[in-house]
Amino acid sequence: MGALMREHDWRRSPLGTPDTWPSTLKTLVRLLLSSNHPMFIWWGEDLIQFYNDAYSRTLGPERHPQALGAPGRECWAEAWHLIGPDIERVMAGGSTWYEDRLVPLTRNGVRDNVWWTYGYSPIEDEAGIRGVLVICKEVTEEHLLRERLEQTNHALIETMDEGFCLIDMVRDENGRAVDYEFVEVNKAFSHQTGLRDCVGRRARELVPGLEQRWIDIYDEIAVTGEARRFVEGSSAMGRWFSVYASRIAHPGGRRVALLFTDISERKQTEEALRESEAKFRTIADAMPQMIWSATPDGRFDYANEGWRGFAGVAPESLYGAGWKTLADPEELPALHRAWFASQDGGAPFEIEHHARHRSGEWRWVLTRALPVRDADGRILRWMGTMTDIHEQKTISEELRLANSRKDEFLAMLAHELRNPLAPISTAAQILKLSSNDPKRLAHASDVIGRQVRHMVELVDDLLDVSRVNRGLAELERVEVDMRTVLHGALEQARPLIERQRHTLVEEVGPGRAIVIGDSKRLVQVLANLLTNAAKYTPEGGRIAVALATTPDEIRLSVSDNGIGIEAALLPHIFDLFTQATRTPDRSHGGLGLGLALVRSMIVLHGGRVEADSAGLGQGSCFTVILPRHADARRPAPAAIPAQSSGQPVPAFTPRRVLIVDDNRDAAESLGVVLGAAGHSVTVETTPEAALTRAAGEAIDVYLLDIGLPGMDGHRLVEHLRAMPNAAAARMIALSGYGQAQDIAASMQAGFDAHLVKPVELPQLLALLAA
């Protein structure tokens, strides 16, 4: 272009020859020619054109080279309606800039759509504005490429399942974003949002209650240009969205592109899953068992709060192989073998083992697990529980031992019952064979009496145990002097002690020994301890009894140098049916009830009993500790003399007696005894027969069994009391039960007395004589 300018005939131009041009024009022309960027100049009122090589390539043959030095209005007549107004503004002192502006031009004989990016700037010198400097670039190819890309993107966007839209932020007069307007949306937009006909409308027009946070998020992206991916819910729309938002270059800097998906269903599923998991965890944490889950290879990935309560550790500490810290190292190999066997075969896992408790104790637990499988049967995980069964195992062992003791007790009971039955049977044979020998008859009678008393004592012990175990034992609670109790117990035990030729040592300390309790029961307790000491000490042994007091307690001990107690038995010595190892001879007898009764009675008195022994052959010591009565200043009560077992029999008066008992042998044998005593006795075995006889005969005394079939003794006595012949008769109840409530029930029914089987003959004869 420099050569063309030099060759151009400028004399015919309004500007004249170059040597007459203003210095500003010369300078700009030199700048123009040296630039590689398309540039041209319009100078003067006629807008004479100057341009460089870079610009000449955009003019086409229709304008180059003749456009050089030509007036701008003539050269660009076809586009002057677009560019003319801008030139006038620049000549008036303004400027302008366009990007990607369409200015159609005819080039190479064809009118084309041509896109330009250009700017107009005024050229000034001392004389004022002299022309226009134009810096420009044809961007038609870039524009068309961009259009093709946009079309491609648009097609792509329209085929997407995700929602897409362009929005322009709407701000108030203070510049605060208050809404946004939809500029473009794709087909999926409506499906994802539920909104229709959105283009050109604002969000809060379409969703009146739209939350401000959505507008704030998009405005921040528009201002900062930092793209953002987020998940957000809208109560106004009733949906959750996963959104990717980024700023789009646009005049005003307020356009944002959104790519989003409606994830409401997924959120509902996630929320349902969270609720289900929360419910599971709540239920799992509320359960007493330790619950766990593990991966297919056995690594813990969940443990409930039950582990914290049992082991005192955070559940998370058990994850992976952390559970092994709670297992007994000696049992780990067995645990592994059982686990691997379940893993290999997919069978349920179950094993009892020990686990470390938070107290440091090794407790029995039961661990179970089941596999969770997929549709193809593959194990996805294991779900399991661990249950503390220590108490059950302990109780089971105790029950096993108790059952064993029960079996031993039954064997002992059979032995103890057979012992008196054998002499009774022999005595019965003597009675048959020696009916004319008074001496033999008396001997047989004594044998039967002694053995029956022995059996009654056994039954009384069993009844005592039953009453204590059921909480039915009744104690008389009065002030009792333990010196008197000791004296009474020694009286009972002394014959056995002397028969065994033991040495008895008594040590009674100073001070009053008063307790609140039942004197008879306390004598029974001490007599039991003294009798045991005498029985289990070899002949010629030593028995010591010591009574001592402290301000709060009374201690009474019975010690001996007898056979002693083995260490394994000592902790259970007061348990029911507990005895040392039985020997075939059973020389000492007993049912293992005595010491259990001792402890129960002492506990009922608010005290305790202790046993001590250095081992077999080392003797033993039993100590009873009772709370001392606070009021020890009162004089001790006078000792109550023991009642004589033999009461004087009143003057004899024969009675008409009716015995009613469904056990005919018992009734007739009792009738024989009473008949031998001089009374007139009749026997009936049914209540109906008794009522018939009572209606026709005058009876003085009725002996009624309580356990009659059909109509028990209580109902029978009520019927008899209502009959004129029997109303004034003496009614005596016969029963195998003799507890306080049994006697009270008989008295309430209308009986005058209640006797416990087997009946003591002197007592019955005294009632008949009264």
C-alpha positions in Angstrom: 0.0 0.0 0.0 2.9 2.4 0.5 3.8 2.2 -3.2 0.1 2.8 -4.2 0.0 5.8 -2.0 3.2 7.2 -3.6 1.9 6.5 -7.1 -1.6 8.0 -6.4 -2.3 11.4 -8.0 -3.1 13.4 -4.9 -3.2 16.6 -6.9 -6.8 15.9 -7.9 -7.7 15.1 -4.2 -9.1 17.8 -1.9 -6.1 17.0 0.3 -3.6 18.1 -2.2 -0.1 16.6 -2.4 1.4 14.8 0.6 3.9 17.6 1.3 0.9 19.8 2.2 -0.8 17.3 4.5 -1.0 18.1 8.2 1.7 16.5 10.3 -1.1 14.6 12.2 -2.2 12.9 9.0 1.3 12.1 8.0 2.1 10.5 11.3 -1.1 8.4 11.2 -0.5 7.3 7.7 3.0 6.1 8.6 1.5 4.2 11.6 -1.2 2.8 9.4 1.3 1.4 6.8 3.6 -0.1 9.4 0.7 -2.1 11.2 -0.1 -5.7 10.5 -3.6 -5.2 11.9 -6.4 -4.0 9.5 -6.8 -0.3 9.9 -8.0 2.7 7.8 -8.5 6.4 8.2 -11.3 8.7 7.1 -9.9 12.3 6.9 -11.6 15.6 6.5 -15.1 16.5 5.8 -15.1 14.3 2.7 -13.8 11.4 4.7 -11.0 10.6 2.3 -9.9 7.0 2.8 -6.4 5.7 3.7 -5.9 1.9 4.5 -3.1 -0.6 4.9 -2.3 -3.9 3.3 -4.1 -5.9 6.1 -7.3 -4.1 5.4 -7.1 -4.2 1.6 -7.6 -8.0 1.7 -11.1 -7.5 3.1 -12.3 -5.0 0.4 -12.6 -7.2 -2.6 -12.0 -6.1 -6.2 -15.0 -3.9 -6.2 -13.3 -1.4 -3.9 -9.5 -2.0 -4.0 -7.5 -0.2 -5.1 -9.9 2.5 -6.2 -11.1 3.1 -2.6 -7.7 4.7 -1.8 -8.2 8.5 -1.6 -12.0 8.1 -2.4 -14.7 9.7 -0.2 -16.0 7.2 2.4 -19.6 7.9 1.7 -19.2 6.9 -1.9 -17.1 3.8 -1.2 -19.5 2.4 1.5 -22.7 3.6 0.1 -24.4 0.2 0.4 -23.6 0.0 4.2 -23.7 3.7 5.0 -27.1 3.4 6.7 -25.3 1.2 9.3 -22.0 2.9 9.7 -23.0 6.5 8.9 -24.6 7.4 12.2 -21.6 6.1 14.1 -19.2 8.3 12.0 -21.3 11.4 12.7 -21.1 10.6 16.4 -17.4 10.2 16.3 -16.9 13.4 14.3 -18.8 15.1 17.0 -16.4 13.9 19.6 -17.7 10.4 20.5 -16.4 6.9 19.9 -17.8 3.4 19.4 -16.8 -0.3 19.5 -18.6 -3.3 18.1 -17.9 -7.0 18.4 -19.2 -9.5 16.0 -21.4 -7.0 14.1 -23.1 -7.9 10.9 -22.3 -5.4 8.1 -23.4 -7.0 4.7 -21.1 -6.1 1.8 -20.8 -6.9 -1.9 -17.5 -8.6 -2.7 -16.5 -10.5 -5.8 -19.9 -9.7 -7.3 -21.8 -11.3 -4.4 -23.5 -9.7 -1.5 -22.3 -11.5 1.6 -23.1 -11.3 5.3 -19.9 -10.1 6.8 -19.2 -9.9 10.6 -16.8 -7.4 12.0 -15.3 -6.5 15.2 -14.3 -2.8 15.0 -14.0 0.5 16.7 -14.2 4.2 15.6 -12.0 6.8 17.3 -11.8 10.6 16.6 -8.5 12.0 15.2 -7.8 15.4 16.8 -5.1 18.1 16.5 -4.9 21.8 17.4 -7.6 22.6 14.9 -10.1 20.1 16.4 -11.5 16.7 15.1 -10.1 16.1 11.7 -11.1 12.5 11.0 -11.8 9.0 12.1 -9.3 6.2 12.9 -10.8 2.7 12.3 -9.3 -0.4 13.8 -11.2 -3.5 12.6 -11.1 -7.2 11.9 -13.3 -9.4 9.8 -14.6 -12.2 12.0 -17.0 -13.9 9.6 -15.3 -17.2 9.8 -15.2 -17.1 13.6 -18.8 -16.1 13.7 -19.9 -18.9 11.3 -17.9 -21.4 13.3 -19.4 -20.2 16.5 -22.8 -20.4 15.0 -22.2 -24.0 13.9 -20.9 -24.8 17.4 -23.9 -23.2 19.0 -26.2 -25.2 16.7 -24.3 -28.3 17.6 -24.5 -27.5 21.2 -28.1 -26.6 20.9 -28.9 -29.9 19.3 -26.9 -31.7 22.0 -28.6 -29.7 24.7 -32.0 -30.5 23.2 -31.3 -34.3 23.2 -30.0 -34.3 26.8 -32.1 -35.8 29.6 -30.8 -33.1 32.0 -32.5 -29.8 32.2 -30.7 -26.8 30.7 -31.4 -23.1 30.7 -29.8 -19.7 30.4 -30.9 -17.1 32.8 -30.2 -13.3 33.2 -30.0 -12.0 36.7 -32.5 -9.2 37.5 -31.3 -6.6 40.0 -33.2 -3.7 41.8 -32.1 -0.1 41.8 -29.6 -0.9 44.6 -27.9 -3.5 42.5 -29.3 -6.4 44.6 -30.4 -9.5 42.7 -34.1 -10.0 43.3 -35.0 -12.4 40.5 -33.8 -14.0 37.2 -35.3 -14.3 33.8 -35.2 -17.4 31.6 -33.5 -16.7 28.3 -33.4 -20.2 26.8 -34.5 -23.6 28.0 -34.2 -27.1 26.5 -36.9 -29.7 26.0 -36.0 -31.6 29.2 -36.4 -28.3 31.2 -40.2 -28.8 31.6 -39.8 -32.5 32.6 -37.2 -31.7 35.2 -39.0 -28.6 36.7 -42.6 -29.0 35.9 -42.6 -25.4 34.5 -44.0 -24.5 31.1 -43.6 -21.4 28.7 -40.7 -20.0 30.7 -38.6 -18.1 28.1 -38.9 -14.4 28.6 -40.5 -14.8 32.0 -39.1 -14.4 35.5 -38.6 -17.2 38.1 -40.8 -15.6 40.8 -43.6 -15.2 38.3 -43.5 -18.9 37.6 -42.8 -19.9 41.2 -44.2 -17.2 43.5 -42.6 -18.6 46.7 -39.2 -19.3 45.2 -36.6 -19.1 48.0 -34.1 -16.2 47.9 -31.1 -18.5 48.3 -31.5 -19.7 44.7 -31.2 -16.1 43.5 -28.3 -15.4 45.8 -26.4 -18.5 44.6 -26.8 -17.6 40.9 -25.9 -14.0 41.4 -22.7 -14.9 43.2 -21.7 -17.1 40.2 -22.6 -14.2 37.8 -20.5 -11.8 39.8 -17.5 -14.0 40.6 -17.4 -16.1 37.5 -16.7 -19.2 39.7 -18.7 -22.2 38.5 -20.4 -24.2 41.2 -21.9 -27.7 41.6 -24.4 -28.1 44.3 -27.5 -30.0 45.6 -30.4 -27.9 46.8 -34.1 -28.3 47.5 -37.0 -26.0 46.9 -40.1 -26.2 49.1 -41.9 -23.9 46.8 -41.3 -26.3 43.8 -41.5 -29.4 45.9 -38.3 -30.8 44.3 -34.7 -31.4 44.9 -32.1 -30.6 42.2 -28.5 -31.4 41.4 -27.2 -28.2 39.6 -24.1 -27.2 37.8 -24.0 -23.4 37.2 -21.5 -21.3 35.4 -21.3 -17.7 34.1 -21.7 -17.1 30.4 -19.8 -14.2 28.7 -22.5 -11.6 27.9 -22.9 -7.9 28.0 -23.8 -6.8 31.5 -22.1 -9.8 33.1 -25.4 -11.2 34.4 -26.0 -14.4 32.4 -25.7 -17.8 33.9 -26.0 -21.3 32.4 -27.6 -24.0 34.4 -27.4 -27.8 33.8 -29.5 -29.6 36.3 -31.4 -32.8 37.2 -34.5 -33.4 39.3 -33.3 -35.7 42.1 -36.4 -35.6 44.2 -37.1 -39.3 43.8 -33.4 -40.1 44.7 -33.6 -37.8 47.7 -36.8 -39.5 48.8 -35.1 -42.8 48.4 -32.0 -41.6 50.3 -34.2 -40.1 53.0 -36.2 -43.3 53.3 -32.9 -45.2 53.5 -31.6 -42.7 56.1 -34.8 -43.2 58.1 -34.6 -46.9 57.7 -30.9 -46.9 58.8 -31.8 -44.6 61.7 -34.7 -46.9 62.7 -32.4 -49.9 62.4 -29.7 -48.2 64.5 -32.3 -47.1 67.1 -33.7 -50.6 67.3 -30.2 -52.1 67.3 -29.0 -49.7 70.0 -32.1 -50.5 72.1 -31.6 -54.2 72.0 -29.7 -55.9 74.9 -27.6 -57.9 72.4 -24.4 -56.7 70.8 -25.3 -56.4 67.1 -22.7 -56.4 64.3 -22.2 -56.8 60.6 -19.1 -57.9 58.7 -17.9 -58.0 55.1 -17.8 -61.4 53.4 -14.2 -61.9 54.6 -15.2 -61.3 58.2 -14.1 -57.7 58.9 -16.4 -55.8 61.1 -18.0 -52.7 59.5 -20.8 -52.0 62.0 -21.3 -52.4 65.8 -24.2 -51.1 67.8 -24.1 -49.3 71.2 -24.6 -52.5 73.0 -20.9 -53.1 72.7 -20.2 -49.9 74.6 -22.4 -51.1 77.4 -20.9 -54.6 77.5 -17.3 -54.0 76.8 -16.9 -50.3 77.6 -15.4 -49.5 74.2 -16.5 -47.4 71.3 -18.2 -49.5 68.7 -15.9 -48.0 66.0 -12.9 -49.5 67.7 -14.1 -53.0 66.8 -14.2 -52.3 63.1 -12.0 -54.4 60.9 -10.3 -57.0 63.2 -10.7 -54.9 66.3 -13.3 -57.4 67.7 -10.4 -59.8 68.5 -9.3 -57.6 71.4 -12.4 -58.8 73.3 -11.9 -62.5 72.5 -10.2 -64.9 74.9 -6.8 -65.6 73.2 -7.1 -69.2 74.2 -10.4 -69.5 72.4 -9.4 -67.6 69.2 -8.3 -70.7 67.3 -11.6 -72.4 67.9 -13.4 -69.2 66.9 -11.4 -69.0 63.7 -12.1 -72.6 62.8 -15.9 -72.2 63.3 -15.8 -68.9 61.3 -13.9 -70.3 58.4 -16.2 -73.3 58.2 -19.2 -71.0 58.0 -17.4 -68.9 55.4 -16.6 -71.9 53.2 -20.0 -73.4 53.3 -22.1 -70.3 53.9 -23.8 -72.0 56.8 -25.1 -70.0 59.8 -22.4 -69.2 62.4 -23.0 -70.1 66.0 -20.6 -70.6 68.9 -20.5 -70.1 72.7 -17.3 -68.5 74.0 -15.9 -66.0 76.4 -15.6 -62.2 75.8 -14.0 -59.6 78.0 -16.5 -57.5 79.9 -15.9 -53.9 80.8 -15.3 -55.0 84.4 -12.4 -57.2 83.2 -14.4 -60.4 83.8 -14.4 -63.1 81.1 -18.1 -63.7 80.5 -19.9 -66.4 78.5 -21.5 -65.1 75.3 -23.4 -66.6 72.4 -22.3 -65.4 69.0 -24.6 -66.0 66.0 -24.5 -64.8 62.4 -26.4 -65.3 59.1 -25.2 -64.5 55.6 -26.9 -61.9 53.5 -26.9 -63.0 49.8 -27.6 -61.3 46.5 -29.9 -62.7 43.8 -27.1 -65.0 42.6 -26.5 -66.5 46.0 -23.2 -64.6 46.6 -22.6 -63.6 50.2 -22.8 -59.8 50.5 -22.2 -59.5 54.2 -22.8 -61.2 57.5 -25.3 -60.0 60.1 -24.8 -61.2 63.6 -25.4 -60.8 67.3 -23.5 -61.5 70.5 -25.6 -62.2 73.6 -24.4 -62.2 77.1 -25.4 -65.6 78.4 -23.2 -65.6 81.5 -26.1 -65.6 83.9 -27.9 -68.3 82.0 -24.8 -70.5 81.9 -24.2 -69.9 85.6 -27.8 -70.6 86.4 -27.7 -73.7 84.2 -24.7 -75.0 86.0 -26.3 -74.2 89.3 -29.5 -76.0 88.2 -27.3 -79.0 87.1 -25.7 -79.1 90.5 -29.0 -78.5 92.2 -30.5 -81.4 90.2 -27.6 -83.6 91.1 -28.1 -82.6 94.8 -31.8 -83.3 94.4 -31.1 -86.8 93.0 -28.7 -87.4 95.9 -31.3 -86.1 98.3 -34.0 -88.5 97.0 -31.6 -91.4 97.3 -30.8 -90.3 100.9 -34.5 -89.8 101.6 -35.3 -93.3 100.4 -32.5 -94.6 102.6 -33.6 -92.6 105.6 -37.3 -93.7 105.2 -36.3 -97.3 104.7 -34.3 -97.3 107.9 -37.3 -96.8 110.2 -39.6 -98.9 108.0 -37.4 -102.0 108.4 -37.8 -102.2 112.2 -41.5 -101.2 111.9 -42.1 -104.0 109.5 -40.2 -106.4 111.8 -42.2 -105.2 114.8 -45.4 -105.8 112.9 -44.3 -109.4 112.3 -43.5 -109.7 116.0 -47.0 -108.5 116.9 -48.5 -111.2 114.7 -46.3 -114.0 116.0 -46.1 -113.1 119.7 -49.7 -112.1 120.5 -49.4 -114.0 123.9 -46.0 -112.6 124.9 -46.5 -109.3 126.7 -42.7 -108.6 126.8 -42.3 -109.0 123.1 -45.5 -107.0 122.5 -44.1 -104.1 124.6 -40.8 -104.2 122.8 -42.5 -104.2 119.3 -44.7 -101.3 120.4 -41.6 -99.3 121.6 -39.8 -99.9 118.3 -42.7 -98.8 116.3 -43.1 -95.7 118.4 -39.5 -94.7 118.2 -39.3 -95.2 114.4 -42.5 -93.3 113.8 -41.1 -90.4 115.9 -38.0 -90.5 113.7 -40.0 -90.4 110.6 -42.1 -87.5 112.0 -38.8 -85.6 112.6 -37.8 -86.2 109.0 -41.1 -84.9 107.7 -41.0 -81.9 110.1 -37.6 -81.0 108.7 -38.9 -81.2 105.2 -41.9 -79.0 106.1 -39.6 -76.5 107.8 -37.5 -76.2 104.6 -40.7 -75.8 102.5 -42.1 -73.1 104.8 -38.8 -71.1 104.8 -38.3 -71.4 101.1 -41.8 -70.1 100.4 -41.5 -67.3 102.9 -44.2 -68.8 105.1 -42.1 -69.4 108.3 -43.5 -67.4 111.2 -41.3 -66.2 114.0 -42.2 -65.1 117.4 -40.4 -61.8 117.9 -39.7 -61.2 121.6 -36.6 -60.5 123.7 -34.6 -63.7 124.0 -31.5 -64.2 126.2 -29.0 -66.2 124.2 -27.7 -67.8 127.4 -31.1 -69.4 127.9 -31.1 -70.5 124.2 -27.6 -72.0 124.6 -28.7 -73.8 127.7 -31.8 -75.3 125.9 -29.7 -76.4 122.9 -27.1 -78.1 125.2 -29.9 -80.0 127.0 -31.1 -81.4 123.6 -27.6 -82.2 122.3 -26.0 -83.4 125.6 -27.2 -87.0 125.4 -25.5 -87.5 122.0 -22.3 -85.7 123.2 -22.1 -87.9 126.3 -22.8 -91.0 124.3 -19.9 -90.2 122.0 -17.8 -89.4 125.0 -16.8 -86.0 123.7 -15.3 -83.3 125.9 -17.6 -80.2 126.0 -16.0 -76.8 126.7 -18.3 -73.8 127.3 -17.0 -70.2 127.2 -19.6 -67.6 128.0 -18.4 -64.0 128.0 -19.7 -61.2 130.2 -22.5 -58.8 129.2 -26.2 -59.4 128.5 -26.8 -61.3 125.3 -30.3 -60.2 124.3 -31.7 -60.5 120.8 -35.2 -60.1 119.3 -36.4 -63.4 117.9 -38.0 -66.8 118.4 -36.5 -68.7 121.2 -37.7 -72.1 119.9 -36.2 -71.5 116.5 -32.9 -70.3 117.9 -32.7 -73.4 120.2 -33.3 -75.5 117.1 -30.5 -73.7 115.2 -27.9 -74.2 118.0 -29.0 -77.7 118.8 -28.5 -78.6 115.1 -24.9 -77.2 115.1 -24.1 -79.0 118.4 -25.6 -82.3 117.1 -23.6 -82.0 113.8 -20.4 -81.4 115.8 -21.1 -84.5 117.9 -22.0 -86.7 114.9 -19.1 -85.6 112.7 -16.4 -85.8 115.4 -14.8 -89.2 116.1 -15.5 -90.7 119.5 -13.7 -88.9 122.3 -13.3 -85.6 120.5 -13.5 -82.0 121.7 -16.4 -79.6 121.2 -16.2 -76.0 122.2 -19.1 -73.5 122.5 -18.4 -69.8 122.9 -20.8 -66.9 123.5 -19.4 -63.4 123.1 -20.9 -59.9 122.8 -20.0 -56.6 121.2 -21.9 -53.4 121.4 -23.8 -54.3 118.2 -23.6 -58.1 117.8 -23.8 -61.4 119.6 -21.4 -64.1 118.3 -22.0 -67.8 119.2 -19.6 -70.3 117.8 -19.5 -74.1 117.8 -16.1 -75.7 117.0 -14.9 -79.2 117.0 -11.8 -81.3 116.1 -13.8 -83.7 113.9 -13.7 -84.7 110.2 -13.6 -81.1 108.9 -14.9 -79.8 105.5 -13.1 -80.1 102.2 -12.3 -76.8 100.5 -14.6 -77.5 97.4 -17.6 -78.1 99.7 -17.1 -75.2 102.0 -18.7 -72.4 99.8 -21.8 -74.6 99.4 -22.1 -76.0 102.9 -25.3 -74.1 103.6 -27.0 -75.0 100.3 -30.0 -77.2 100.4 -29.3 -81.0 100.3 -25.6 -80.4 100.5 -23.5 -83.1 102.2 -20.0 -84.4 102.1 -19.4 -87.4 99.8 -21.8 -90.2 100.8 -20.4 -93.5 102.1 -22.3 -96.8 101.7 -22.8 -97.2 105.4 -24.5 -93.7 105.9 -23.5 -94.0 109.5 -24.3 -90.3 110.3 -27.6 -90.2 108.4 -29.5 -87.0 107.6 -30.9 -85.4 104.5 -28.6 -82.3 104.1 -31.4 -80.0 105.4 -30.0 -79.0 108.7 -27.4 -76.4 107.7 -29.8 -74.9 105.1 -32.4 -74.4 107.9 -29.7 -72.9 110.1 -28.8 -70.3 107.6 -32.5 -69.5 106.7 -33.5 -69.1 110.3 -30.6 -66.9 111.2 -31.2 -64.7 108.1 -34.8 -64.4 109.2 -33.5 -63.1 112.5 -31.4 -60.5 110.7 -28.1 -62.2 111.3 -25.7 -64.4 109.4 -23.8 -67.7 109.9 -20.3 -68.5 108.9 -18.4 -71.8 108.4 -14.7 -72.3 108.5 -12.4 -75.4 108.2 -8.8 -75.9 107.5 -9.7 -79.0 105.5 -10.5 -82.7 105.9 -9.5 -84.0 109.3 -8.9 -80.5 110.6 -12.2 -79.9 112.4 -14.6 -77.1 111.7 -16.1 -74.0 113.3 -19.6 -72.6 112.8 -20.3 -69.1 114.0 -23.8 -67.5 114.4 -23.8 -63.7 114.4 -27.0 -61.9 115.5 -27.8 -58.2 116.0 -27.7 -57.4 119.7 -30.9 -55.8 121.1 -30.3 -52.1 121.9 -32.1 -52.1 125.2 -29.8 -54.3 127.3 -30.4 -52.6 130.6 -33.7 -54.3 131.4 -33.5 -57.4 133.6 -33.4 -60.7 131.7 -36.7 -62.5 131.5 -37.2 -65.5 133.7 -36.4 -68.8 132.0 -39.5 -70.6 130.8 -39.4 -74.2 132.2 -39.6 -76.9 129.6 -43.0 -78.6 129.4 -43.2 -82.2 130.3 -43.9 -84.5 127.5 -46.1 -86.6 129.6 -49.4 -84.8 130.6 -51.6 -86.4 133.3 -54.5 -88.1 131.7 -57.9 -86.7 133.0 -60.5 -89.1 134.6 -61.7 -91.5 132.0 -65.1 -91.0 130.4 -66.0 -93.3 127.5 -67.1 -91.5 124.3 -69.0 -92.4 121.2 -66.6 -91.6 118.4 -67.2 -91.5 114.6 -64.0 -91.6 112.5 -64.4 -90.4 108.9 -61.4 -91.1 106.6 -61.2 -92.4 103.1 -58.0 -94.3 104.1 -59.7 -97.3 105.6 -56.5 -98.8 107.1 -55.7 -95.5 108.9 -59.3 -95.1 110.1 -59.7 -98.7 111.4 -56.2 -98.8 113.1 -57.0 -95.6 114.9 -60.4 -97.0 115.8 -58.7 -100.1 117.3 -56.5 -98.0 119.4 -59.4 -95.8 120.7 -61.5 -98.9 121.2 -58.7 -100.4 123.3 -58.7 -97.2 125.3 -62.4 -97.9 126.2 -64.2 -95.7 123.7 -67.0 -96.8 121.4 -65.8 -96.2 117.8 -67.5 -96.3 114.4 -65.7 -95.8 111.1 -67.0 -94.4 107.8 -65.0 -93.7 104.6 -67.3 -91.3 102.8 -68.9 -88.0 103.8 -72.3 -89.2 102.7 -72.2 -92.3 104.9 -71.1 -90.1 107.8 -74.0 -87.7 107.3 -76.4 -90.7 107.2 -75.0 -92.1 110.4 -75.0 -88.7 112.1 -78.7 -88.3 111.3 -79.7 -91.5 113.1 -77.2 -91.8 116.0 -75.9 -89.6 118.8 -72.2 -89.1 118.5 -70.0 -87.4 121.1 -66.8 -86.8 119.1 -66.2 -86.6 115.3 -62.7 -87.2 113.9 -62.9 -85.9 110.3 -60.1 -86.2 107.7 -59.8 -82.9 105.8 -58.8 -84.4 102.5 -62.0 -86.4 101.8 -63.1 -87.0 98.2 -66.1 -85.1 96.9 -66.8 -83.1 100.1 -63.8 -82.1 102.1 -63.7 -82.0 105.9 -64.4 -78.3 106.1 -67.7 -78.6 104.2 -68.6 -81.8 106.1 -68.3 -80.1 109.5 -70.5 -77.3 108.3 -73.2 -79.8 107.4 -72.8 -81.6 110.7 -73.1 -78.4 112.7 -76.4 -77.8 111.0 -77.8 -81.2 112.1 -79.6 -81.3 115.5 -78.0 -84.6 116.5 -74.4 -83.3 115.8 -74.5 -79.6 116.5 -73.2 -79.9 120.1 -70.6 -82.7 119.4 -66.9 -82.1 119.5 -65.4 -81.8 116.0 -61.7 -82.7 115.6 -59.9 -82.2 112.3 -57.2 -84.7 111.1 -54.8 -83.4 108.4 -51.3 -83.9 107.1 -51.0 -80.1 107.0 -50.3 -78.2 110.3 -49.3 -74.7 109.4 -50.9 -71.7 111.0 -53.2 -71.0 108.1 -54.3 -74.6 108.0 -55.3 -74.6 111.7 -57.0 -71.2 111.2 -59.1 -72.6 108.3 -60.2 -75.5 110.4 -61.3 -73.3 113.2 -63.2 -71.0 110.9 -65.0 -74.0 109.3 -66.3 -75.1 112.8 -63.8 -77.5 114.2 -62.9 -77.5 117.9 -59.4 -78.8 117.4 -56.9 -79.6 114.6 -54.5 -82.5 114.9 -51.6 -83.2 112.5 -51.1 -86.8 111.3 -49.7 -89.0 112.6 -51.7 -88.2 115.7 -50.0 -88.2 119.1 -52.2 -90.6 121.1 -51.9 -88.8 124.5 -53.0 -85.5 122.8 -56.0 -87.2 121.2 -57.0 -89.0 124.4 -56.8 -85.7 126.3 -59.1 -84.1 123.8 -61.6 -87.0 124.1 -61.5 -86.7 127.9 -62.1 -82.9 127.9 
